[in-house]
Amino acid sequence: MLTLDAITIENGGYAVQADLTIAPGQRVAVIGPSGAGKSTLLGGIAGFLPVPHGRILWRDAEITASTPGQRPVAMLFQDGNLFPHLTLAQNVGLGLRPDLRLSPEQRAQVDAALTRVGLSGLGARKPAALSGGQQSRAALARVLVQSRDILLLDEPFAALGPALKADMLDLVAEVCADTGATLLMVSHDPTDARRICSHAVLVADGQAHPPVETATLLNDPPPALRAYLGQDGLP
């Protein structure tokens, strides 16, 4: 169970509050107006932003003061954060060791992760030699080798075309089903949320609300979400 116990997350002059729980293995969309604090919520859970009030717990163990590397969390950002001077295998290997001094077993983990995302045999290539979809798969592979219990996605597939994005979302859902990982996925597209997330957290007016069924939230959105999505944004 991921528990956000009356927390406040600070991001510059902005703050987001949350008091909610997410069940292990649950796939949750994080939805709300632009600038509402969706990325701030993920940043606080990951340990990249300060949490001066409240507690974050995973399976009843408090992780509020833990460094990002000590948390059971892997995060995939919007740009994927691939280093252009490193090969694909090296970029993935960073998820295991920042100095890239990998053991034979760790190199095997990298190869297995690349195979898992459909990039077998491409480890020697650099990011510039990959398509946008392949770069997204490589960034996901780096997350996979970390084998963390919680996966945070901050719109990493927003720049992809509809078909590629759907493929990546399906791959994420498949990985979560295989590993039992808990997923929180920031999305501005209700179609993405409906595709792979059974529940959704609304972030609006500085508050992250407890998760509800995705269909329930999107079929009858509150005014702040309806104004953001517009009538055409409600499939």
Number of C-alpha atoms within 10 A of each C-alpha: 15 20 21 23 16 13 21 22 25 20 18 8 5 12 18 22 23 20 17 16 17 20 15 16 17 20 24 26 29 29 26 24 18 13 13 20 26 26 22 22 26 22 21 21 27 24 21 13 17 18 22 12 14 15 18 24 16 20 10 10 12 15 18 22 14 13 11 18 10 11 19 17 21 24 24 20 16 15 15 19 13 21 14 12 11 14 19 29 23 26 25 29 26 20 19 22 14 11 9 16 13 17 10 9 9 16 18 12 20 28 21 17 25 26 15 16 20 15 18 12 11 18 18 11 14 19 20 14 13 14 10 16 16 19 21 26 23 27 24 26 28 27 23 25 21 20 16 17 18 23 24 23 22 22 18 23 24 14 14 14 11 12 9 16 18 17 12 21 18 15 18 21 17 13 15 19 14 9 13 16 21 22 27 24 27 25 22 20 16 17 14 18 24 18 13 21 21 16 22 28 25 24 27 20 15 18 19 24 17 16 19 15 15 23 16 11 17 21 11 11 15 12 9 14 19 18 12 13 18 9 9 7 14 14 10
